[in-house]
Amino acid sequence: MADVSQDGAVADETNLVMDLTMRGLPIARGFDRNGDHWSIGDTNYPEGRAVWLGRRDGRALLTQAMAAELIPLLCRFVATGSIAEAVTWEDA
């Protein structure tokens, strides 16, 4: 379990736990920065492969193509701390 401080914030650490849903589908569960539970898991989406991503009270259903669009943003955030591309004055 993640280390939650007195203000409820979760320490920066890896806290994902792999599991299976009641239907036997893979799911990863963790805590966000505020200490709230979140997950990402496979689903039996009738029109093709998809994953649920988010908290129970607000999840997104993402196709493989939608998830692929997130990869560059997440990689940029991991590398720089922001999803924004570097913009120079020459670009503006």
Backbone torsions as a table, in degrees:
resi	resn	phi	psi	omega
1	MET	NA	150.1	-178.8
2	ALA	-72.5	154.1	178.0
3	ASP	-82.3	114.2	-178.2
4	VAL	-104.7	125.7	-179.5
5	SER	-79.4	177.5	-179.0
6	GLN	-62.4	-30.3	179.0
7	ASP	-83.3	3.0	176.7
8	GLY	90.6	-3.4	-178.7
9	ALA	-79.0	144.5	179.8
10	VAL	-92.6	135.7	177.9
11	ALA	-64.0	150.7	176.9
12	ASP	-70.7	101.5	177.7
13	GLU	-159.5	160.9	176.0
14	THR	-75.2	127.7	-177.5
15	ASN	-134.6	18.7	-178.5
16	LEU	-77.6	138.8	176.3
17	VAL	-124.9	125.3	177.3
18	MET	-83.1	142.5	-177.1
19	ASP	-153.4	-176.7	172.7
20	LEU	-122.3	143.8	175.1
21	THR	-74.9	174.7	177.3
22	MET	-61.6	-23.6	178.1
23	ARG	-88.9	1.8	179.0
24	GLY	84.5	14.0	179.6
25	LEU	-91.5	145.9	-179.9
26	PRO	-67.9	142.9	178.3
27	ILE	-147.7	141.1	173.3
28	ALA	-112.5	131.2	-178.8
29	ARG	-120.6	147.8	178.2
30	GLY	-161.2	-168.9	178.2
31	PHE	-121.5	140.0	176.3
32	ASP	-85.3	-175.7	-176.5
33	ARG	-60.8	-26.5	179.7
34	ASN	-90.4	1.0	-179.2
35	GLY	86.7	7.7	178.8
36	ASP	-84.5	143.8	177.3
37	HIS	-68.8	142.0	172.2
38	TRP	-145.3	166.1	-179.7
39	SER	-154.7	162.7	169.4
40	ILE	-136.6	129.2	-176.0
41	GLY	-153.3	150.0	175.1
42	ASP	-62.8	153.6	176.5
43	THR	-137.9	159.1	175.2
44	ASN	-88.6	67.7	-179.9
45	TYR	-76.3	122.4	-173.1
46	PRO	-59.9	-31.6	-176.5
47	GLU	-90.0	7.3	179.0
48	GLY	141.6	-177.0	-178.0
49	ARG	-70.6	142.6	179.6
50	ALA	-159.3	163.3	175.3
51	VAL	-129.7	149.8	169.1
52	TRP	-90.7	137.9	178.8
53	LEU	-139.4	126.5	175.9
54	GLY	135.4	-161.6	178.3
55	ARG	-94.1	163.0	-178.4
56	ARG	-57.4	-34.9	-177.0
57	ASP	-86.3	2.2	178.9
58	GLY	-169.5	86.3	-177.6
59	ARG	-113.1	148.0	175.4
60	ALA	-102.6	139.7	174.2
61	LEU	-99.3	109.8	-173.9
62	LEU	-110.4	132.4	171.4
63	THR	-78.3	173.2	177.6
64	GLN	-60.6	-40.1	179.7
65	ALA	-64.8	-40.7	178.6
66	MET	-65.0	-41.7	178.4
67	ALA	-64.1	-37.6	179.3
68	ALA	-62.0	-33.7	178.3
69	GLU	-66.9	-26.4	179.8
70	LEU	-77.5	-25.7	-173.4
71	ILE	-57.1	-49.2	179.2
72	PRO	-61.9	-36.8	178.9
73	LEU	-65.9	-44.1	179.2
74	LEU	-66.3	-40.5	177.7
75	CYS	-63.3	-41.4	178.1
76	ARG	-63.8	-41.6	178.3
77	PHE	-63.3	-43.5	179.1
78	VAL	-61.3	-40.3	-176.5
79	ALA	-77.3	-35.7	-170.1
80	THR	-121.3	-15.5	-175.5
81	GLY	86.8	6.7	178.9
82	SER	-146.5	150.8	175.1
83	ILE	-86.7	-10.5	-177.4
84	ALA	-73.4	140.6	172.5
85	GLU	-75.1	150.0	176.3
86	ALA	-66.0	126.2	179.7
87	VAL	-116.5	127.9	177.3
88	THR	-99.9	165.9	179.2
89	TRP	-62.8	-28.1	178.6
90	GLU	-67.3	-29.3	180.0
91	ASP	-76.4	-26.3	-173.8
92	ALA	-76.4	NA	NA
